[in-house]
């Protein structure tokens, strides 16, 4: 994606609906980058250096948002968007982030704390 290109509407919607922090963005992209892997909260915490409790909350939130699926025992999660539109939006976000990181982070930070899904 070129530097001058406007942020696609599906990426804006994905961020508004599901990405309430830069940490959540890092987590989503981590899971997307390795879709065959099932991640425990401990695995996530070790990889992105965050508290295990935060990883647990965020994995569950992404699961409720239909971006990841929980294993049968609920202890691990994998990137499994509920539909093709969500999968495409995450893919577009990943590509767009490479050349537009500041714009994406700015959009995430622009959402008032009271409006963020916790």
N, C-alpha and C positions, 0 to 999 in steps of 0.2 A: 504494500500500500504506500502511496506516495505521501510525502510530508505535507503537502498542501490540501490533501483530501479531507473532506468533512467527515466527522464521526458518523457512521451509519446509524440510522434510527433503531435498529434491532440491538445494537451495542448500548446505546443510551438507555433503552428499556431494560436490558439485562442488568446494567449497573443499578438503575433506579430500583428494580425489583429484588435483586439478589446480592449485590456487592456493596455492603455497607461500610467497608473499611479496606485499607490497602492490604492488611493481613488476610482478609477474606478473599481478595483478588489473588494473592500469592497462593493460598490454599486451593482455590478453584483451578488455577493454571497448573499447579503441581499435579493434581488429580487428572486433569485433562492430558497432561504430557505423558502419562503412563496409564492408559485406560484399562489395561489388563491386570493391573495390580490392585489388590484389596488392601487398604490402609487402615491400621488401627490408629487411635488417637495418639498412642505412644510413638508410633512410626512417624506420624505427622510432626509431633512435638520435637523429635530428634532432628528431623530433616529441616524444618523451617525455624527451629529454635524458639518455640513458644511454650507456654504452660500446657500441660496435658488437659487440664479442665477447659481451657479455651478451645483446644482442638476438638474435644468432645462436643462442646456446644456448637461450634461452627460446622462440624460434620453433620450433626443432627439438623441444623438449620438448612444446610444445603440439601439434605435429604427431604425435608419438608418442602423445599422449593423445587423439587423434582429435577435437580441437577445431578445428584448422586443417589446410589442405591445402597441400602444397608444389607449386610449379609444376614443369613437366617438367624444367627444368634445376636445380631445387632452390634457386634463388636468391631466390625470392619466395614469399610465403605469403598466404593469404586465409582468412577465417573460413568454415569449412566443417565444422560438426559432423557426425560420422559417422552420427548418428541423430537422430530427432525429440526423444527424451528429453533428450539433451545440449543441443540447441538451445533447448528450453523452459527447462532449468535455467539456461542463460546468460542468457536473456531475463528470467527471474524474478530472478536475481542483479542484473542491471542495474537493474531497477525497485526492488528491495528496497534496493539500495545508496543510492539517493537519500535515503531517510528513515532508514536504519539503518547509516550508514557506520561509526560507532564499533563497533557490534556485529560487523560483518563484519571490520573490521580486528582487533578483539580475538580473533575466532575464528582468523584467519590467524596472528596472533602467538602464540596459545596452543599451536600445534603445536610440539613440541620440534624443535630444529634437526636432530637425528639422524633424525627421522622425516620430514623434508621431502625431496621429490624434487628433486634438483639437476640 
